[in-house]
C-alpha cells in the first residue's frame, strides 16, 4: 500500500519500532524457547533431524538419517517405513478420537466438522472406493477440487493406500489440468462438478470434461455432485461410490520412507510446469517439525491457515503438518469478503482460533479495507500469526501485528517454496527477535546463505539465496526428469568435481549483520501474483497463441495488494486491429490456458519491444515500466525510444 493510501491516523497508531521481542506470555508456553537449538542442530547435523522424525510413529525406524551416496539425489531416514495417513489419523484415535480434526465452513455458512474418529471413517471409505475403481499402490491420483473437506480426505485416502496424489488447484484451467495429468501419467481423477464463490455456484464440470477429452490416455473419474445429483452415467458419483464402502477398514500400506507421497506441479523459467516430487518420511517429518517449531502447534490448538490446499502451503500446513500433530485445522471455502469484509475475523472469534497463517497479499487487502473490521471482533484467542508466499512490506507487517495480533502475538514471516516442502527461513516465535520485512534466520539445521553471483558469501548486503546442505522436506526430483532437477536447482553454484552441491531457489535476498535474511523475490522469469507462482513463459505462450498477436512479452510489475501483477506487452500483426477486442481475446486466452487468477492487469499494444542489439527482449525495462520505477540503463538498446512510448501508454 502506498503512503497516500494509508490515512495519517492509522499510520500514527502503528508501532514505530524496527524490531520486536516475542511477547512474554507467548514465550512462557512456546514449544521452543532456548536459542541453543541453533548450535545443537549445527553440531549434530544431520542426526539433529531425528528430532523431526521422532514426532512420528514409524513402523520401522530408519537405519540411516541421510544417504548422500548419489548427490544431489539425497535420501532421508532410509530403511524407515511409515504411512502418512496412519500418522495423521489413526495414531490419534486413542487419545484424540473425539477431538476435532477438521472444522470446515462454506461461504454460505454451512458447517461440517470431523473428529479424528469421523475422519478415520471417511478416509477408510474413500480408500476402499479408490481401490474398488482400480487404484493400486504407486498409481498417481489427480485431485481437482476446491476447499471442500473431501479434498484432504481424498489426499489422506490416497496416502493410506500408497497412491501418490497430484492435486491441481481448482482455479486452474482445463488445459492446465490436462497437462498435469498427462505429465504425471495419472489415470485417476477425483473432482467436483461445481463450487461456490460469492454466493454463486460455479461450473467446474465443463472444465473437467474438456480436460478429460484432451488427455490421451483413459481416465477413471469420480465426480462429487454439488450442482446436479449424479445421473448414474459416465464417471462415478463420489457419494454413491463412497457410501457403498462405508464401514470398510482399509489397512494402511507400509511405505518406505523414500516412497513418493505426492506430486505438485509448479512453474519455473522454462515452458512446462515441473512435477515436484515429495516423498513420505522426510516430508512428513519436516512439515510436522516446522508446524511444531514455527507455528508452535499443539494438539489443543485450533489453527487456521487461510490458503488453498491446491498449493503447497495448504498441503504442508492445512493438511499434513497440523494433522500429523493432532491439531484442529480450520478450512474455509469462500471469499474473505463475503458476506462482508470481516468474514475471517468473525470466524476467528467464533472458532477461537489460536494460530493464524496467511499471505501478505491478504494482509494488504485487510489493510485497505480498514481497521473497523478486525476491531469489531474479539481476536484475543490468537497467540501467533504467520505469513507466507511473498515478501511482506514492514508496514503491512506492523498492521498485522497491531490490528490482528493486538501486539501480543509474534509474527513469523516464513520463506519457503513448493520445492522445499516446508519452511526454511523464519524466526522461531519463542526465541527470535522479529524485524518487520525480514524473514529472519535460517531454521536450525538449515544452511541457507546469501551469496554473490560468483558464489562468495555476503555477510551484510544483497545477493542470491542458496542452501548449502540438504534437508528432509526437500524435493527429490522433477517427476520423470532427473536431468531437469539437476539443471534447475543444482547447476548455478554447485561444483560436482568437488562434491559440493548447493541448492539454488532462484530468489534474490539480502542479509544484515545479525544474519537476518530478507527475501527480495524471484530472479528467474517467474511472477508472484498474490502469492501464486506463474511462469512468464507459460503466459507468453498463451498470448502468442491468439490470432493477431505477432510477438509478446510478459512481466511482473509491482502491485499494491497483489504484490505483483501480470503485464502483457504485445506487438500486433500488421493487419490486426490492436484494440479492445484483441485485448479481450488475450485476457481470455490467459484465463483459458492457465486460470482466472493469472488474469493480466494490463495489456499494452506497442509497435516494438525493447531489445538489445542481439535481439533479446530487455524484460527488466518492461518491469520498471510496469512498476512505475525509474528506468534502468537503456544504452544497450537497439531501439531506446520504444520504452518511453510504452511508458506513456501504461501511465
Ligand atoms: O519468491 C519466493 C516467494 O515464493 C516463492 C515460492 O513460491 P511457491 O513455490 O509457490 O511457494 C509459496 C508458498 C511456500 C519463493 O521462491 N516467497 C515465499 N515465501 C516468501 C517469499 N518471498 C519472500 N518472503 C517470504 N516469506
Boltz pocket constraint, residues with backbone or C-beta under 6 A from the ligand:
constraints:
  - pocket:
      binder: B
      contacts: [[A, 266], [A, 312], [A, 313], [A, 387], [A, 388], [A, 389], [A, 390], [A, 391], [A, 392], [A, 413], [A, 414], [A, 415], [A, 416], [A, 417], [A, 418], [A, 419], [A, 425], [A, 439], [A, 505], [A, 506], [A, 507], [A, 519], [A, 520], [A, 521], [A, 522], [A, 528], [A, 531], [A, 532], [A, 533]]
      max_distance: 6.0
